[in-house]
Amino acid sequence: MVDTDLVVVGTFKSRPEAEMAKSALEAAGIESIVQTDDAGGLQPGLWEGRGVSVVVRSADAQTAHEILETTARQLPE
């Protein structure tokens, strides 16, 4: 995946939430990356307040948004 062609499709409160979103996208055949500012995992709390992002290729962004929206509606509150 080329960095210049990436779009953020969701920002989550925790890494596990972002990983679940990534899994939903991968199940639909969309390659994605979990992106967080945590100093390469050395400072896990560094991202707090900014969230954890999931990014996809710009060509997949619309479909990814739809998948994440559908998935969010199916989760219990």
N, CA, C, O and CB atoms as a CASP TS submission, in Angstrom:
PFRMAT TS
TARGET T0000
AUTHOR 0000-0000-0000
METHOD Language model
MODEL 1
PARENT N/A
ATOM      1  N   MET     1       0.853  -1.169   0.000  1.00  0.00           N
ATOM      2  CA  MET     1       0.000   0.000   0.000  1.00  0.00           C
ATOM      3  C   MET     1       0.899   1.232   0.000  1.00  0.00           C
ATOM      4  O   MET     1       1.817   1.328   0.814  1.00  0.00           O
ATOM      5  CB  MET     1      -0.970  -0.002   1.225  1.00  0.00           C
ATOM      6  N   VAL     2       0.645   2.162  -0.893  1.00  0.00           N
ATOM      7  CA  VAL     2       1.425   3.387  -0.990  1.00  0.00           C
ATOM      8  C   VAL     2       0.850   4.438  -0.051  1.00  0.00           C
ATOM      9  O   VAL     2      -0.353   4.701  -0.073  1.00  0.00           O
ATOM     10  CB  VAL     2       1.449   3.910  -2.442  1.00  0.00           C
ATOM     11  N   ASP     3       1.707   5.043   0.780  1.00  0.00           N
ATOM     12  CA  ASP     3       1.245   6.010   1.788  1.00  0.00           C
ATOM     13  C   ASP     3       0.470   7.183   1.214  1.00  0.00           C
ATOM     14  O   ASP     3      -0.458   7.674   1.857  1.00  0.00           O
ATOM     15  CB  ASP     3       2.415   6.536   2.549  1.00  0.00           C
ATOM     16  N   THR     4       0.822   7.646   0.022  1.00  0.00           N
ATOM     17  CA  THR     4       0.177   8.837  -0.536  1.00  0.00           C
ATOM     18  C   THR     4      -1.252   8.566  -0.987  1.00  0.00           C
ATOM     19  O   THR     4      -1.986   9.498  -1.313  1.00  0.00           O
ATOM     20  CB  THR     4       0.984   9.366  -1.703  1.00  0.00           C
ATOM     21  N   ASP     5      -1.645   7.319  -1.007  1.00  0.00           N
ATOM     22  CA  ASP     5      -2.971   6.939  -1.491  1.00  0.00           C
ATOM     23  C   ASP     5      -3.878   6.470  -0.355  1.00  0.00           C
ATOM     24  O   ASP     5      -4.851   5.756  -0.593  1.00  0.00           O
ATOM     25  CB  ASP     5      -2.849   5.843  -2.542  1.00  0.00           C
ATOM     26  N   LEU     6      -3.561   6.870   0.884  1.00  0.00           N
ATOM     27  CA  LEU     6      -4.322   6.382   2.027  1.00  0.00           C
ATOM     28  C   LEU     6      -5.298   7.419   2.564  1.00  0.00           C
ATOM     29  O   LEU     6      -5.041   8.622   2.525  1.00  0.00           O
ATOM     30  CB  LEU     6      -3.384   5.957   3.123  1.00  0.00           C
ATOM     31  N   VAL     7      -6.434   6.915   3.072  1.00  0.00           N
ATOM     32  CA  VAL     7      -7.490   7.766   3.617  1.00  0.00           C
ATOM     33  C   VAL     7      -7.913   7.183   4.964  1.00  0.00           C
ATOM     34  O   VAL     7      -8.078   5.969   5.089  1.00  0.00           O
ATOM     35  CB  VAL     7      -8.713   7.871   2.630  1.00  0.00           C
ATOM     36  N   VAL     8      -8.088   8.025   5.954  1.00  0.00           N
ATOM     37  CA  VAL     8      -8.602   7.581   7.255  1.00  0.00           C
ATOM     38  C   VAL     8     -10.099   7.343   7.124  1.00  0.00           C
ATOM     39  O   VAL     8     -10.844   8.236   6.718  1.00  0.00           O
ATOM     40  CB  VAL     8      -8.299   8.632   8.382  1.00  0.00           C
ATOM     41  N   VAL     9     -10.540   6.127   7.471  1.00  0.00           N
ATOM     42  CA  VAL     9     -11.967   5.805   7.387  1.00  0.00           C
ATOM     43  C   VAL     9     -12.617   5.670   8.761  1.00  0.00           C
ATOM     44  O   VAL     9     -13.833   5.518   8.870  1.00  0.00           O
ATOM     45  CB  VAL     9     -12.162   4.520   6.607  1.00  0.00           C
ATOM     46  N   GLY    10     -11.801   5.727   9.801  1.00  0.00           N
ATOM     47  CA  GLY    10     -12.363   5.664  11.146  1.00  0.00           C
ATOM     48  C   GLY    10     -11.300   5.953  12.185  1.00  0.00           C
ATOM     49  O   GLY    10     -10.135   5.591  12.021  1.00  0.00           O
ATOM     50  N   THR    11     -11.715   6.612  13.258  1.00  0.00           N
ATOM     51  CA  THR    11     -10.844   6.861  14.398  1.00  0.00           C
ATOM     52  C   THR    11     -11.549   6.313  15.626  1.00  0.00           C
ATOM     53  O   THR    11     -12.718   6.612  15.869  1.00  0.00           O
ATOM     54  CB  THR    11     -10.510   8.391  14.556  1.00  0.00           C
ATOM     55  N   PHE    12     -10.832   5.511  16.395  1.00  0.00           N
ATOM     56  CA  PHE    12     -11.423   4.757  17.489  1.00  0.00           C
ATOM     57  C   PHE    12     -10.777   5.114  18.821  1.00  0.00           C
ATOM     58  O   PHE    12      -9.672   5.656  18.859  1.00  0.00           O
ATOM     59  CB  PHE    12     -11.295   3.266  17.230  1.00  0.00           C
ATOM     60  N   LYS    13     -11.475   4.807  19.914  1.00  0.00           N
ATOM     61  CA  LYS    13     -11.000   5.151  21.253  1.00  0.00           C
ATOM     62  C   LYS    13      -9.907   4.218  21.757  1.00  0.00           C
ATOM     63  O   LYS    13      -9.173   4.564  22.683  1.00  0.00           O
ATOM     64  CB  LYS    13     -12.151   5.137  22.219  1.00  0.00           C
ATOM     65  N   SER    14      -9.793   3.027  21.149  1.00  0.00           N
ATOM     66  CA  SER    14      -8.786   2.072  21.600  1.00  0.00           C
ATOM     67  C   SER    14      -8.263   1.257  20.422  1.00  0.00           C
ATOM     68  O   SER    14      -8.900   1.173  19.372  1.00  0.00           O
ATOM     69  CB  SER    14      -9.366   1.142  22.680  1.00  0.00           C
ATOM     70  N   ARG    15      -7.092   0.660  20.619  1.00  0.00           N
ATOM     71  CA  ARG    15      -6.516  -0.177  19.581  1.00  0.00           C
ATOM     72  C   ARG    15      -7.388  -1.416  19.315  1.00  0.00           C
ATOM     73  O   ARG    15      -7.565  -1.782  18.153  1.00  0.00           O
ATOM     74  CB  ARG    15      -5.098  -0.600  19.977  1.00  0.00           C
ATOM     75  N   PRO    16      -7.944  -2.081  20.356  1.00  0.00           N
ATOM     76  CA  PRO    16      -8.813  -3.228  20.062  1.00  0.00           C
ATOM     77  C   PRO    16     -10.014  -2.871  19.179  1.00  0.00           C
ATOM     78  O   PRO    16     -10.386  -3.651  18.301  1.00  0.00           O
ATOM     79  CB  PRO    16      -9.309  -3.833  21.356  1.00  0.00           C
ATOM     80  N   GLU    17     -10.619  -1.708  19.401  1.00  0.00           N
ATOM     81  CA  GLU    17     -11.730  -1.277  18.538  1.00  0.00           C
ATOM     82  C   GLU    17     -11.254  -1.104  17.098  1.00  0.00           C
ATOM     83  O   GLU    17     -11.935  -1.519  16.159  1.00  0.00           O
ATOM     84  CB  GLU    17     -12.342   0.047  19.058  1.00  0.00           C
ATOM     85  N   ALA    18     -10.091  -0.495  16.929  1.00  0.00           N
ATOM     86  CA  ALA    18      -9.539  -0.295  15.589  1.00  0.00           C
ATOM     87  C   ALA    18      -9.214  -1.634  14.933  1.00  0.00           C
ATOM     88  O   ALA    18      -9.426  -1.801  13.732  1.00  0.00           O
ATOM     89  CB  ALA    18      -8.278   0.587  15.651  1.00  0.00           C
ATOM     90  N   GLU    19      -8.709  -2.578  15.699  1.00  0.00           N
ATOM     91  CA  GLU    19      -8.389  -3.903  15.166  1.00  0.00           C
ATOM     92  C   GLU    19      -9.661  -4.636  14.733  1.00  0.00           C
ATOM     93  O   GLU    19      -9.644  -5.359  13.737  1.00  0.00           O
ATOM     94  CB  GLU    19      -7.627  -4.735  16.217  1.00  0.00           C
ATOM     95  N   MET    20     -10.763  -4.458  15.468  1.00  0.00           N
ATOM     96  CA  MET    20     -12.038  -5.067  15.066  1.00  0.00           C
ATOM     97  C   MET    20     -12.517  -4.471  13.745  1.00  0.00           C
ATOM     98  O   MET    20     -13.011  -5.193  12.879  1.00  0.00           O
ATOM     99  CB  MET    20     -13.111  -4.867  16.165  1.00  0.00           C
ATOM    100  N   ALA    21     -12.374  -3.166  13.590  1.00  0.00           N
ATOM    101  CA  ALA    21     -12.752  -2.519  12.335  1.00  0.00           C
ATOM    102  C   ALA    21     -11.894  -3.044  11.189  1.00  0.00           C
ATOM    103  O   ALA    21     -12.398  -3.318  10.100  1.00  0.00           O
ATOM    104  CB  ALA    21     -12.615  -0.989  12.450  1.00  0.00           C
ATOM    105  N   LYS    22     -10.610  -3.179  11.441  1.00  0.00           N
ATOM    106  CA  LYS    22      -9.686  -3.712  10.438  1.00  0.00           C
ATOM    107  C   LYS    22     -10.112  -5.116  10.024  1.00  0.00           C
ATOM    108  O   LYS    22     -10.093  -5.453   8.840  1.00  0.00           O
ATOM    109  CB  LYS    22      -8.239  -3.727  10.980  1.00  0.00           C
ATOM    110  N   SER    23     -10.494  -5.929  10.998  1.00  0.00           N
ATOM    111  CA  SER    23     -10.952  -7.292  10.708  1.00  0.00           C
ATOM    112  C   SER    23     -12.205  -7.296   9.841  1.00  0.00           C
ATOM    113  O   SER    23     -12.323  -8.106   8.921  1.00  0.00           O
ATOM    114  CB  SER    23     -11.221  -8.044  12.006  1.00  0.00           C
ATOM    115  N   ALA    24     -13.139  -6.394  10.133  1.00  0.00           N
ATOM    116  CA  ALA    24     -14.359  -6.302   9.327  1.00  0.00           C
ATOM    117  C   ALA    24     -14.024  -5.924   7.888  1.00  0.00           C
ATOM    118  O   ALA    24     -14.604  -6.464   6.947  1.00  0.00           O
ATOM    119  CB  ALA    24     -15.333  -5.275   9.934  1.00  0.00           C
ATOM    120  N   LEU    25     -13.093  -5.002   7.724  1.00  0.00           N
ATOM    121  CA  LEU    25     -12.693  -4.590   6.378  1.00  0.00           C
ATOM    122  C   LEU    25     -11.984  -5.727   5.643  1.00  0.00           C
ATOM    123  O   LEU    25     -12.247  -5.969   4.465  1.00  0.00           O
ATOM    124  CB  LEU    25     -11.782  -3.356   6.445  1.00  0.00           C
ATOM    125  N   GLU    26     -11.095  -6.415   6.333  1.00  0.00           N
ATOM    126  CA  GLU    26     -10.382  -7.531   5.714  1.00  0.00           C
ATOM    127  C   GLU    26     -11.332  -8.651   5.308  1.00  0.00           C
ATOM    128  O   GLU    26     -11.129  -9.298   4.280  1.00  0.00           O
ATOM    129  CB  GLU    26      -9.324  -8.070   6.665  1.00  0.00           C
ATOM    130  N   ALA    27     -12.375  -8.884   6.117  1.00  0.00           N
ATOM    131  CA  ALA    27     -13.374  -9.902   5.780  1.00  0.00           C
ATOM    132  C   ALA    27     -14.096  -9.555   4.484  1.00  0.00           C
ATOM    133  O   ALA    27     -14.571 -10.440   3.772  1.00  0.00           O
ATOM    134  CB  ALA    27     -14.389 -10.056   6.921  1.00  0.00           C
ATOM    135  N   ALA    28     -14.173  -8.260   4.181  1.00  0.00           N
ATOM    136  CA  ALA    28     -14.812  -7.796   2.948  1.00  0.00           C
ATOM    137  C   ALA    28     -13.805  -7.650   1.809  1.00  0.00           C
ATOM    138  O   ALA    28     -14.158  -7.202   0.719  1.00  0.00           O
ATOM    139  CB  ALA    28     -15.515  -6.464   3.190  1.00  0.00           C
ATOM    140  N   GLY    29     -12.552  -8.029   2.062  1.00  0.00           N
ATOM    141  CA  GLY    29     -11.538  -7.971   1.011  1.00  0.00           C
ATOM    142  C   GLY    29     -10.868  -6.620   0.865  1.00  0.00           C
ATOM    143  O   GLY    29     -10.249  -6.347  -0.164  1.00  0.00           O
ATOM    144  N   ILE    30     -10.979  -5.763   1.881  1.00  0.00           N
ATOM    145  CA  ILE    30     -10.364  -4.436   1.825  1.00  0.00           C
ATOM    146  C   ILE    30      -9.136  -4.421   2.731  1.00  0.00           C
ATOM    147  O   ILE    30      -9.238  -4.638   3.939  1.00  0.00           O
ATOM    148  CB  ILE    30     -11.379  -3.325   2.249  1.00  0.00           C
ATOM    149  N   GLU    31      -7.990  -4.166   2.138  1.00  0.00           N
ATOM    150  CA  GLU    31      -6.751  -4.078   2.902  1.00  0.00           C
ATOM    151  C   GLU    31      -6.752  -2.778   3.706  1.00  0.00           C
ATOM    152  O   GLU    31      -7.107  -1.720   3.187  1.00  0.00           O
ATOM    153  CB  GLU    31      -5.509  -4.149   1.963  1.00  0.00           C
ATOM    154  N   SER    32      -6.353  -2.867   4.972  1.00  0.00           N
ATOM    155  CA  SER    32      -6.341  -1.679   5.828  1.00  0.00           C
ATOM    156  C   SER    32      -5.156  -1.738   6.778  1.00  0.00           C
ATOM    157  O   SER    32      -4.513  -2.775   6.941  1.00  0.00           O
ATOM    158  CB  SER    32      -7.663  -1.557   6.622  1.00  0.00           C
ATOM    159  N   ILE    33      -4.886  -0.598   7.398  1.00  0.00           N
ATOM    160  CA  ILE    33      -3.786  -0.473   8.344  1.00  0.00           C
ATOM    161  C   ILE    33      -4.304   0.249   9.579  1.00  0.00           C
ATOM    162  O   ILE    33      -5.027   1.239   9.471  1.00  0.00           O
ATOM    163  CB  ILE    33      -2.572   0.284   7.714  1.00  0.00           C
ATOM    164  N   VAL    34      -3.926  -0.255  10.766  1.00  0.00           N
ATOM    165  CA  VAL    34      -4.208   0.444  12.015  1.00  0.00           C
ATOM    166  C   VAL    34      -3.040   1.382  12.252  1.00  0.00           C
ATOM    167  O   VAL    34      -1.882   0.965  12.263  1.00  0.00           O
ATOM    168  CB  VAL    34      -4.414  -0.556  13.225  1.00  0.00           C
ATOM    169  N   GLN    35      -3.356   2.649  12.442  1.00  0.00           N
ATOM    170  CA  GLN    35      -2.323   3.671  12.568  1.00  0.00           C
ATOM    171  C   GLN    35      -2.500   4.428  13.878  1.00  0.00           C
ATOM    172  O   GLN    35      -3.563   4.988  14.147  1.00  0.00           O
ATOM    173  CB  GLN    35      -2.365   4.643  11.369  1.00  0.00           C
ATOM    174  N   THR    36      -1.447   4.438  14.686  1.00  0.00           N
ATOM    175  CA  THR    36      -1.500   5.145  15.961  1.00  0.00           C
ATOM    176  C   THR    36      -0.150   5.780  16.240  1.00  0.00           C
ATOM    177  O   THR    36       0.883   5.293  15.781  1.00  0.00           O
ATOM    178  CB  THR    36      -1.903   4.193  17.109  1.00  0.00           C
ATOM    179  N   ASP    37      -0.166   6.842  16.977  1.00  0.00           N
ATOM    180  CA  ASP    37       1.069   7.518  17.347  1.00  0.00           C
ATOM    181  C   ASP    37       1.459   7.057  18.746  1.00  0.00           C
ATOM    182  O   ASP    37       1.162   7.723  19.739  1.00  0.00           O
ATOM    183  CB  ASP    37       0.910   9.075  17.286  1.00  0.00           C
ATOM    184  N   ASP    38       2.139   5.889  18.811  1.00  0.00           N
ATOM    185  CA  ASP    38       2.537   5.346  20.110  1.00  0.00           C
ATOM    186  C   ASP    38       4.028   5.032  20.166  1.00  0.00           C
ATOM    187  O   ASP    38       4.452   4.149  20.911  1.00  0.00           O
ATOM    188  CB  ASP    38       1.738   4.092  20.419  1.00  0.00           C
ATOM    189  N   ALA    39       4.811   5.746  19.388  1.00  0.00           N
ATOM    190  CA  ALA    39       6.268   5.568  19.348  1.00  0.00           C
ATOM    191  C   ALA    39       6.638   4.119  19.043  1.00  0.00           C
ATOM    192  O   ALA    39       7.505   3.531  19.690  1.00  0.00           O
ATOM    193  CB  ALA    39       6.896   5.999  20.682  1.00  0.00           C
ATOM    194  N   GLY    40       5.966   3.565  18.050  1.00  0.00           N
ATOM    195  CA  GLY    40       6.257   2.192  17.654  1.00  0.00           C
ATOM    196  C   GLY    40       5.903   1.160  18.705  1.00  0.00           C
ATOM    197  O   GLY    40       6.497   0.082  18.743  1.00  0.00           O
ATOM    198  N   GLY    41       4.940   1.478  19.559  1.00  0.00           N
ATOM    199  CA  GLY    41       4.503   0.576  20.605  1.00  0.00           C
ATOM    200  C   GLY    41       5.257   0.763  21.919  1.00  0.00           C
ATOM    201  O   GLY    41       4.933   0.121  22.918  1.00  0.00           O
ATOM    202  N   LEU    42       6.254   1.636  21.919  1.00  0.00           N
ATOM    203  CA  LEU    42       7.041   1.854  23.134  1.00  0.00           C
ATOM    204  C   LEU    42       6.316   2.704  24.165  1.00  0.00           C
ATOM    205  O   LEU    42       6.584   2.588  25.361  1.00  0.00           O
ATOM    206  CB  LEU    42       8.350   2.503  22.784  1.00  0.00           C
ATOM    207  N   GLN    43       5.401   3.559  23.717  1.00  0.00           N
ATOM    208  CA  GLN    43       4.634   4.408  24.623  1.00  0.00           C
ATOM    209  C   GLN    43       3.148   4.272  24.284  1.00  0.00           C
ATOM    210  O   GLN    43       2.576   5.145  23.631  1.00  0.00           O
ATOM    211  CB  GLN    43       5.098   5.899  24.525  1.00  0.00           C
ATOM    212  N   PRO    44       2.524   3.176  24.728  1.00  0.00           N
ATOM    213  CA  PRO    44       1.145   2.882  24.332  1.00  0.00           C
ATOM    214  C   PRO    44       0.135   3.967  24.658  1.00  0.00           C
ATOM    215  O   PRO    44      -0.863   4.084  23.946  1.00  0.00           O
ATOM    216  CB  PRO    44       0.715   1.634  24.976  1.00  0.00           C
ATOM    217  N   GLY    45       0.337   4.759  25.687  1.00  0.00           N
ATOM    218  CA  GLY    45      -0.624   5.798  26.052  1.00  0.00           C
ATOM    219  C   GLY    45      -0.450   7.096  25.303  1.00  0.00           C
ATOM    220  O   GLY    45      -1.240   8.022  25.487  1.00  0.00           O
ATOM    221  N   LEU    46       0.558   7.189  24.469  1.00  0.00           N
ATOM    222  CA  LEU    46       0.861   8.434  23.755  1.00  0.00           C
ATOM    223  C   LEU    46      -0.275   8.875  22.832  1.00  0.00           C
ATOM    224  O   LEU    46      -0.475  10.074  22.639  1.00  0.00           O
ATOM    225  CB  LEU    46       2.134   8.269  22.948  1.00  0.00           C
ATOM    226  N   TRP    47      -1.007   7.944  22.267  1.00  0.00           N
ATOM    227  CA  TRP    47      -2.081   8.260  21.317  1.00  0.00           C
ATOM    228  C   TRP    47      -3.356   8.742  21.995  1.00  0.00           C
ATOM    229  O   TRP    47      -4.237   9.291  21.333  1.00  0.00           O
ATOM    230  CB  TRP    47      -2.394   7.048  20.477  1.00  0.00           C
ATOM    231  N   GLU    48      -3.468   8.544  23.304  1.00  0.00           N
ATOM    232  CA  GLU    48      -4.702   8.905  23.989  1.00  0.00           C
ATOM    233  C   GLU    48      -5.092  10.350  23.712  1.00  0.00           C
ATOM    234  O   GLU    48      -4.252  11.249  23.729  1.00  0.00           O
ATOM    235  CB  GLU    48      -4.557   8.684  25.485  1.00  0.00           C
ATOM    236  N   GLY    49      -6.343  10.551  23.464  1.00  0.00           N
ATOM    237  CA  GLY    49      -6.845  11.875  23.130  1.00  0.00           C
ATOM    238  C   GLY    49      -6.895  12.114  21.628  1.00  0.00           C
ATOM    239  O   GLY    49      -7.661  12.952  21.152  1.00  0.00           O
ATOM    240  N   ARG    50      -6.083  11.383  20.889  1.00  0.00           N
ATOM    241  CA  ARG    50      -6.073  11.510  19.424  1.00  0.00           C
ATOM    242  C   ARG    50      -6.751  10.335  18.756  1.00  0.00           C
ATOM    243  O   ARG    50      -7.187  10.432  17.609  1.00  0.00           O
ATOM    244  CB  ARG    50      -4.650  11.635  18.911  1.00  0.00           C
ATOM    245  N   GLY    51      -6.840   9.216  19.476  1.00  0.00           N
ATOM    246  CA  GLY    51      -7.480   8.033  18.934  1.00  0.00           C
ATOM    247  C   GLY    51      -6.562   7.189  18.083  1.00  0.00           C
ATOM    248  O   GLY    51      -5.405   7.536  17.842  1.00  0.00           O
ATOM    249  N   VAL    52      -7.103   6.073  17.632  1.00  0.00           N
ATOM    250  CA  VAL    52      -6.397   5.121  16.790  1.00  0.00           C
ATOM    251  C   VAL    52      -7.139   5.076  15.459  1.00  0.00           C
ATOM    252  O   VAL    52      -8.345   4.832  15.423  1.00  0.00           O
ATOM    253  CB  VAL    52      -6.311   3.693  17.461  1.00  0.00           C
ATOM    254  N   SER    53      -6.423   5.309  14.379  1.00  0.00           N
ATOM    255  CA  SER    53      -7.049   5.408  13.054  1.00  0.00           C
ATOM    256  C   SER    53      -6.931   4.116  12.264  1.00  0.00           C
ATOM    257  O   SER    53      -5.992   3.338  12.440  1.00  0.00           O
ATOM    258  CB  SER    53      -6.424   6.542  12.264  1.00  0.00           C
ATOM    259  N   VAL    54      -7.899   3.908  11.397  1.00  0.00           N
ATOM    260  CA  VAL    54      -7.841   2.839  10.403  1.00  0.00           C
ATOM    261  C   VAL    54      -7.818   3.521   9.046  1.00  0.00           C
ATOM    262  O   VAL    54      -8.663   4.365   8.747  1.00  0.00           O
ATOM    263  CB  VAL    54      -9.060   1.831  10.535  1.00  0.00           C
ATOM    264  N   VAL    55      -6.839   3.145   8.226  1.00  0.00           N
ATOM    265  CA  VAL    55      -6.690   3.764   6.911  1.00  0.00           C
ATOM    266  C   VAL    55      -6.794   2.706   5.820  1.00  0.00           C
ATOM    267  O   VAL    55      -6.425   1.548   6.013  1.00  0.00           O
ATOM    268  CB  VAL    55      -5.343   4.513   6.808  1.00  0.00           C
ATOM    269  N   VAL    56      -7.308   3.135   4.670  1.00  0.00           N
ATOM    270  CA  VAL    56      -7.451   2.277   3.495  1.00  0.00           C
ATOM    271  C   VAL    56      -7.013   3.057   2.264  1.00  0.00           C
ATOM    272  O   VAL    56      -6.779   4.264   2.331  1.00  0.00           O
ATOM    273  CB  VAL    56      -8.918   1.771   3.340  1.00  0.00           C
ATOM    274  N   ARG    57      -6.905   2.362   1.149  1.00  0.00           N
ATOM    275  CA  ARG    57      -6.638   3.047  -0.124  1.00  0.00           C
ATOM    276  C   ARG    57      -7.825   3.957  -0.443  1.00  0.00           C
ATOM    277  O   ARG    57      -8.969   3.636  -0.123  1.00  0.00           O
ATOM    278  CB  ARG    57      -6.392   2.014  -1.290  1.00  0.00           C
ATOM    279  N   SER    58      -7.540   5.078  -1.067  1.00  0.00           N
ATOM    280  CA  SER    58      -8.615   6.023  -1.384  1.00  0.00           C
ATOM    281  C   SER    58      -9.686   5.388  -2.268  1.00  0.00           C
ATOM    282  O   SER    58     -10.860   5.742  -2.164  1.00  0.00           O
ATOM    283  CB  SER    58      -8.042   7.258  -2.073  1.00  0.00           C
ATOM    284  N   ALA    59      -9.297   4.465  -3.127  1.00  0.00           N
ATOM    285  CA  ALA    59     -10.265   3.796  -4.005  1.00  0.00           C
ATOM    286  C   ALA    59     -11.252   2.928  -3.211  1.00  0.00           C
ATOM    287  O   ALA    59     -12.357   2.657  -3.681  1.00  0.00           O
ATOM    288  CB  ALA    59      -9.528   2.933  -5.036  1.00  0.00           C
ATOM    289  N   ASP    60     -10.851   2.494  -2.011  1.00  0.00           N
ATOM    290  CA  ASP    60     -11.708   1.645  -1.181  1.00  0.00           C
ATOM    291  C   ASP    60     -12.455   2.420  -0.101  1.00  0.00           C
ATOM    292  O   ASP    60     -13.232   1.831   0.651  1.00  0.00           O
ATOM    293  CB  ASP    60     -10.882   0.566  -0.538  1.00  0.00           C
ATOM    294  N   ALA    61     -12.235   3.715  -0.013  1.00  0.00           N
ATOM    295  CA  ALA    61     -12.755   4.514   1.101  1.00  0.00           C
ATOM    296  C   ALA    61     -14.275   4.474   1.213  1.00  0.00           C
ATOM    297  O   ALA    61     -14.794   4.272   2.311  1.00  0.00           O
ATOM    298  CB  ALA    61     -12.307   5.943   0.955  1.00  0.00           C
ATOM    299  N   GLN    62     -14.990   4.654   0.141  1.00  0.00           N
ATOM    300  CA  GLN    62     -16.451   4.685   0.192  1.00  0.00           C
ATOM    301  C   GLN    62     -17.014   3.358   0.696  1.00  0.00           C
ATOM    302  O   GLN    62     -17.875   3.333   1.575  1.00  0.00           O
ATOM    303  CB  GLN    62     -17.026   5.008  -1.192  1.00  0.00           C
ATOM    304  N   THR    63     -16.522   2.263   0.136  1.00  0.00           N
ATOM    305  CA  THR    63     -16.982   0.943   0.559  1.00  0.00           C
ATOM    306  C   THR    63     -16.609   0.686   2.012  1.00  0.00           C
ATOM    307  O   THR    63     -17.402   0.122   2.765  1.00  0.00           O
ATOM    308  CB  THR    63     -16.391  -0.151  -0.342  1.00  0.00           C
ATOM    309  N   ALA    64     -15.411   1.094   2.412  1.00  0.00           N
ATOM    310  CA  ALA    64     -14.961   0.905   3.794  1.00  0.00           C
ATOM    311  C   ALA    64     -15.858   1.657   4.766  1.00  0.00           C
ATOM    312  O   ALA    64     -16.225   1.122   5.813  1.00  0.00           O
ATOM    313  CB  ALA    64     -13.507   1.368   3.956  1.00  0.00           C
ATOM    314  N   HIS    65     -16.214   2.890   4.431  1.00  0.00           N
ATOM    315  CA  HIS    65     -17.127   3.673   5.284  1.00  0.00           C
ATOM    316  C   HIS    65     -18.456   2.940   5.448  1.00  0.00           C
ATOM    317  O   HIS    65     -18.999   2.872   6.550  1.00  0.00           O
ATOM    318  CB  HIS    65     -17.367   5.088   4.684  1.00  0.00           C
ATOM    319  N   GLU    66     -18.977   2.392   4.352  1.00  0.00           N
ATOM    320  CA  GLU    66     -20.252   1.679   4.399  1.00  0.00           C
ATOM    321  C   GLU    66     -20.157   0.434   5.280  1.00  0.00           C
ATOM    322  O   GLU    66     -21.069   0.149   6.057  1.00  0.00           O
ATOM    323  CB  GLU    66     -20.695   1.288   2.984  1.00  0.00           C
ATOM    324  N   ILE    67     -19.058  -0.302   5.160  1.00  0.00           N
ATOM    325  CA  ILE    67     -18.868  -1.511   5.966  1.00  0.00           C
ATOM    326  C   ILE    67     -18.781  -1.153   7.447  1.00  0.00           C
ATOM    327  O   ILE    67     -19.420  -1.791   8.283  1.00  0.00           O
ATOM    328  CB  ILE    67     -17.595  -2.268   5.522  1.00  0.00           C
ATOM    329  N   LEU    68     -17.992  -0.136   7.768  1.00  0.00           N
ATOM    330  CA  LEU    68     -17.835   0.256   9.166  1.00  0.00           C
ATOM    331  C   LEU    68     -19.134   0.798   9.743  1.00  0.00           C
ATOM    332  O   LEU    68     -19.434   0.571  10.915  1.00  0.00           O
ATOM    333  CB  LEU    68     -16.733   1.296   9.301  1.00  0.00           C
ATOM    334  N   GLU    69     -19.898   1.504   8.943  1.00  0.00           N
ATOM    335  CA  GLU    69     -21.190   2.021   9.400  1.00  0.00           C
ATOM    336  C   GLU    69     -22.153   0.871   9.681  1.00  0.00           C
ATOM    337  O   GLU    69     -22.847   0.873  10.698  1.00  0.00           O
ATOM    338  CB  GLU    69     -21.794   2.982   8.352  1.00  0.00           C
ATOM    339  N   THR    70     -22.195  -0.101   8.789  1.00  0.00           N
ATOM    340  CA  THR    70     -23.052  -1.271   8.970  1.00  0.00           C
ATOM    341  C   THR    70     -22.622  -2.069  10.193  1.00  0.00           C
ATOM    342  O   THR    70     -23.463  -2.507  10.978  1.00  0.00           O
ATOM    343  CB  THR    70     -23.021  -2.161   7.720  1.00  0.00           C
ATOM    344  N   THR    71     -21.327  -2.258  10.356  1.00  0.00           N
ATOM    345  CA  THR    71     -20.796  -3.005  11.497  1.00  0.00           C
ATOM    346  C   THR    71     -21.136  -2.304  12.801  1.00  0.00           C
ATOM    347  O   THR    71     -21.516  -2.958  13.772  1.00  0.00           O
ATOM    348  CB  THR    71     -19.276  -3.179  11.370  1.00  0.00           C
ATOM    349  N   ALA    72     -21.008  -1.003  12.839  1.00  0.00           N
ATOM    350  CA  ALA    72     -21.294  -0.226  14.050  1.00  0.00           C
ATOM    351  C   ALA    72     -22.768  -0.364  14.444  1.00  0.00           C
ATOM    352  O   ALA    72     -23.088  -0.427  15.631  1.00  0.00           O
ATOM    353  CB  ALA    72     -20.935   1.265  13.834  1.00  0.00           C
ATOM    354  N   ARG    73     -23.655  -0.410  13.463  1.00  0.00           N
ATOM    355  CA  ARG    73     -25.086  -0.539  13.756  1.00  0.00           C
ATOM    356  C   ARG    73     -25.411  -1.911  14.351  1.00  0.00           C
ATOM    357  O   ARG    73     -26.393  -2.059  15.079  1.00  0.00           O
ATOM    358  CB  ARG    73     -25.912  -0.312  12.481  1.00  0.00           C
ATOM    359  N   GLN    74     -24.585  -2.911  14.038  1.00  0.00           N
ATOM    360  CA  GLN    74     -24.851  -4.263  14.511  1.00  0.00           C
ATOM    361  C   GLN    74     -24.314  -4.513  15.915  1.00  0.00           C
ATOM    362  O   GLN    74     -24.694  -5.499  16.546  1.00  0.00           O
ATOM    363  CB  GLN    74     -24.256  -5.263  13.559  1.00  0.00           C
ATOM    364  N   LEU    75     -23.447  -3.654  16.415  1.00  0.00           N
ATOM    365  CA  LEU    75     -22.883  -3.840  17.750  1.00  0.00           C
ATOM    366  C   LEU    75     -23.863  -3.385  18.818  1.00  0.00           C
ATOM    367  O   LEU    75     -24.565  -2.389  18.641  1.00  0.00           O
ATOM    368  CB  LEU    75     -21.563  -3.079  17.888  1.00  0.00           C
ATOM    369  N   PRO    76     -23.910  -4.117  19.934  1.00  0.00           N
ATOM    370  CA  PRO    76     -24.780  -3.679  21.035  1.00  0.00           C
ATOM    371  C   PRO    76     -24.221  -2.427  21.684  1.00  0.00           C
ATOM    372  O   PRO    76     -23.008  -2.220  21.707  1.00  0.00           O
ATOM    373  CB  PRO    76     -24.938  -4.794  22.087  1.00  0.00           C
ATOM    374  N   GLU    77     -25.091  -1.605  22.202  1.00  0.00           N
ATOM    375  CA  GLU    77     -24.642  -0.357  22.831  1.00  0.00           C
ATOM    376  C   GLU    77     -24.228  -0.555  24.253  1.00  0.00           C
ATOM    377  O   GLU    77     -23.825   0.399  24.918  1.00  0.00           O
ATOM    378  CB  GLU    77     -25.718   0.680  22.773  1.00  0.00           C
TER
END
